[in-house]
Amino acid sequence: MRRTLARDHPTMICEVLSDAVGEELRSLLAPLGYRFHHLTDRGPAHSEEIRAHPVWLNWLFSRMPDEEIARLG
């Protein structure tokens, strides 16, 4: 998986159910240039950390520019 992420840089949506998983994802994806956006009712919100939330579980992991991410909301 790490080779595929490094080669293809896919955009992903993932549920994060615990802070521990969020930290593992951050450790894997940050060195590959990914940015993290928490998906909420107000649209994607950029974050340096990936934290579990009791209501908003989904996160967007992407290397797209923030301007493109903002258009998704």
C-alpha positions as CSV (number, residue, x, y, z in Angstrom):
1,M,0.0,0.0,0.0
2,R,2.8,2.4,0.9
3,R,4.2,2.1,-2.7
4,T,0.9,2.7,-4.3
5,L,0.3,5.8,-2.1
6,A,3.8,7.1,-3.0
7,R,3.4,6.4,-6.7
8,D,-0.2,7.3,-7.4
9,H,-1.2,9.8,-4.6
10,P,-4.9,8.7,-4.6
11,T,-7.4,11.0,-2.9
12,M,-9.1,9.0,-0.1
13,I,-12.1,9.3,2.2
14,C,-11.8,7.3,5.4
15,E,-13.7,7.0,8.7
16,V,-11.5,7.6,11.7
17,L,-12.8,6.0,14.8
18,S,-9.9,6.6,17.2
19,D,-7.2,9.1,17.8
20,A,-4.6,6.2,17.7
21,V,-5.7,5.3,14.1
22,G,-5.6,9.0,13.2
23,E,-2.0,9.3,14.4
24,E,-1.0,6.2,12.4
25,L,-2.7,7.7,9.3
26,R,-0.9,11.0,9.8
27,S,2.4,9.3,10.3
28,L,1.9,7.4,7.0
29,L,0.4,10.1,4.8
30,A,2.1,13.4,5.9
31,P,5.6,12.4,4.6
32,L,3.9,11.7,1.2
33,G,2.6,15.3,1.0
34,Y,-1.0,14.6,2.0
35,R,-3.2,17.2,3.7
36,F,-6.0,16.3,6.0
37,H,-9.5,17.7,5.9
38,H,-12.2,16.8,8.4
39,L,-15.6,16.4,6.6
40,T,-18.3,18.2,8.6
41,D,-21.7,19.8,7.9
42,R,-19.8,23.0,7.1
43,G,-17.6,21.3,4.4
44,P,-14.0,20.1,4.5
45,A,-12.0,21.7,7.3
46,H,-8.2,21.6,7.0
47,S,-6.4,20.1,10.1
48,E,-2.8,19.3,10.9
49,E,-4.0,16.5,13.2
50,I,-6.4,13.6,12.6
51,R,-8.7,13.2,15.5
52,A,-11.7,11.0,16.1
53,H,-15.0,12.9,16.5
54,P,-18.3,11.4,17.9
55,V,-20.4,12.7,15.0
56,W,-18.2,13.6,12.0
57,L,-16.2,10.4,11.4
58,N,-15.1,11.0,7.8
59,W,-11.8,12.5,6.7
60,L,-10.5,13.5,3.3
61,F,-6.8,12.7,2.6
62,S,-5.5,14.4,-0.5
63,R,-2.7,16.2,-2.2
64,M,-5.1,18.5,-4.0
65,P,-4.5,22.2,-3.5
66,D,-6.7,23.8,-0.8
67,E,-8.6,25.8,-3.4
68,E,-9.8,22.6,-5.1
69,I,-10.8,21.1,-1.7
70,A,-12.8,24.2,-0.9
71,R,-14.8,23.8,-4.1
72,L,-15.9,20.4,-2.9
73,G,-17.7,21.8,0.2
